[in-house]
Amino acid sequence: MSGTVFRTRSFAPSVSIVTGGGSGIGRAIATELARRGSHVVVADLDGARAKQVADDLGERGSAAEVDVVDAEAVQALVAQTAERHGRLDIMANNAGVAIGGLLEELDERHWAKALDVNLRGVINGVSAAYPVMSAQRSGHILNTASLAGLIPAPAMLPYTTTKHAVVGLSTALRAEAASRGVRVSVLCPAFVDTPLLDEVYAAPASFGGGSSVRSRVRLMQPRFLTAELVAARAVDGLASNKAVIPVGWLAHTLWRLNRYAPPVARGLVQAQVSAHRRLSRPSSS
Ligand SMILES: NC(=O)c1ccc[n+]([C@@H]2O[C@H](COP(=O)([O-])OP(=O)(O)OC[C@H]3O[C@@H](n4cnc5c(N)ncnc54)[C@H](O)[C@@H]3O)[C@@H](O)[C@H]2O)c1
């Protein structure tokens, strides 16, 4: 059997869970998985948004109000899904929050929020899904990290710290999981047009009194990616079992630069900090 035939036949998910599925990238991944034939449990902290997305998916969708920080709740979500549908093919650990600001502006709240949702939330999803998938000797875990998990992303240290951790967790688990028949991929998009860009958690002063990162992000990436494009690439990446799924020209370019020309990448990152400080000056002086 050729590798291509194997990959094509093996990608027919019938049951998926998407956390953070009520909005943005999660909603688009849920929609794409449903379009490709999976039943999708749309899980989100915001139960009403999860229900709206699930309703949009019709018979292929169901909703769950779940806080990914709550390990027991995530365990219950996975157990109930596997019991009700008899299996779990895809666990998309996607819920996340935006944290921005210079180190001197950040306090324990910022670090706790990032570590709880962006890292602990992924660990909880992985820990719940892996035993189920190991037992059935199949399944695919998709963790949403970010371009900020592949390169140093200044002025958002808690965010880049947790996203690097998610890349490390995912690529290391991929090696452990292979012999159990479980696949692991990590999604690393550049900037995507979702509400996350307007909802920086407890935005510090260098954001000029607002909580949007759009104006700063546009300096690096004038046109945002759409959530639908990211979801299509993500699911293609699952079908071809890619380890790391970067999305967008900025992600591909900076990831390569960081590996093959690190001094150039460091120069660009330094320029990004300078731009952030320049934009912050009127409100922080
Ligand atoms: N938007 C971007 O530019 C971008 C780029 C790269 C990576 N990402 C990552 O993509 C993922 C999705 O982000 P998005 O842009 O779609 O944001 P979004 O704000 O549109 O959606 C995030 C969803 O996660 C949910 N959520 C937040 N905390 C939760 C919790 N504790 N438990 C359960 N659900 C929770 C929110 O209610 C929301 O529905 C995040 O992990 C984010 O870090 C986003």
The ligand as an ORCA input file, in Angstrom:
! r2SCAN-3c Opt
* xyz 0 1
  N      -6.217     35.280     15.966
  C      -4.911     35.129     15.744
  O      -4.246     36.005     15.160
  C      -4.218     33.860     16.179
  C      -2.959     33.566     15.613
  C      -2.298     32.408     16.006
  C      -2.870     31.557     16.937
  N      -4.084     31.860     17.477
  C      -4.626     30.916     18.456
  O      -5.818     30.349     17.924
  C      -6.660     29.919     18.998
  C      -8.070     30.434     18.740
  O      -8.025     31.846     18.757
  P      -9.009     32.761     17.899
  O      -8.169     33.757     17.208
  O      -9.942     31.936     17.152
  O      -9.731     33.538     19.105
  P     -11.265     33.798     19.462
  O     -11.239     34.764     20.573
  O     -12.050     34.123     18.233
  O     -11.754     32.366     19.988
  C     -11.268     31.820     21.162
  C     -12.376     31.009     21.799
  O     -11.831     30.343     22.944
  C     -12.787     30.422     23.969
  N     -12.132     30.290     25.264
  C     -11.344     31.198     25.890
  N     -10.973     30.728     27.093
  C     -11.532     29.503     27.221
  C     -11.539     28.525     28.237
  N     -10.876     28.740     29.396
  N     -12.195     27.367     28.029
  C     -12.881     27.151     26.887
  N     -12.938     28.059     25.883
  C     -12.277     29.220     26.060
  C     -13.449     31.775     23.810
  O     -14.716     31.831     24.451
  C     -13.542     31.880     22.287
  O     -14.782     31.373     21.817
  C      -6.015     30.445     20.277
  O      -5.299     29.389     20.893
  C      -5.062     31.516     19.778
  O      -3.981     31.714     20.657
  C      -4.781     32.978     17.112
*
